[in-house]
């Protein structure tokens, strides 16, 4: 079980794959919220904290965890950035248009 709070349960493998086509806005929201969660928590093991966040966040479970991880792996360092454009999108400078 992850030691980072507030995630108190292990993620279930069947919940990491998503459940069909993902609207671009939902994908953007999942990536941006995941980035914010990791930024706020600063976990010792980001990959396990991300998996736990994904498992406990209802809307995020519609987006495959692998896709969120892939997007986060290319996040630029320094400054404020947000993801836009759905699965085929990319990192844009500035804040996301919605939280």
Phi, psi and omega in degrees: 000136179300143180270343181287130175276155008265016183276115188250357180232153177286144175289144178268131182304325181292345180267006184264355189261350183081177186224035179130194181299142182248122175299146182305316182297323179291320178299313179302315181298316181298314181295315182293319178291323177297316178299318179294320179296315180293322178296319181285322183279325186048058184288155177294324179238090184302324182295321179285325177294321178295317178298319179292318177300315181300317182293330185261357182253109188304311183293328182291333180294345176281347179253129180302134180301321179301322180292321178294315179298319179297317179296316181293331182295337179260011182295126178295150178266149178079136180077184181253131183225153174220155178270138177214146174106011178072199183302331179266007184279203181195180181280133180240144178291148176098184181277153175295147180294339175217153186295000000 
